[in-house]
Amino acid sequence: MAVFDMLQWALAALGEHLRATTGMGALKYAGMALGIVGQLFVARRSVAGFRVWIVSNVCLVIVFLDRGLMGAALLNVYFSFGNVYTIWEWRRARWGVTTPRCTPGEPT
């Protein structure tokens, strides 16, 4: 429990810093805009979209924690883990380590 309290304190301190310098509104809109940009990359079958989504999720986690929305914050952390896993699998498929059902860059 002490680790969770320290993490919550650190995120609250980061949130206070961001609110004082840029405001949470800017971070919220940046997270949403990056989500749309990530979708455009994924629509073009580019792995860069997943990297952009990770940054978007980090922005939204900070905003959600600042507003006390723990469930939404944890959901975005889960999405980030999914994005990291997808990048890892995409790279493995690119280097021929495994044969995926759908090769990146090819239509399904």
Buried (B, 14 or more C-beta within 10 A) or exposed (E): EEEEEEEEEEBEEEBEEBBEEEEBEEBBEBBBEBBEBBBEBBEEEBBBBBBBBBBBBBBBBBBBBBEEBEEBBEBBBEBBEBBEEBBEBBEEBEEEEEEEEEEBEEEE
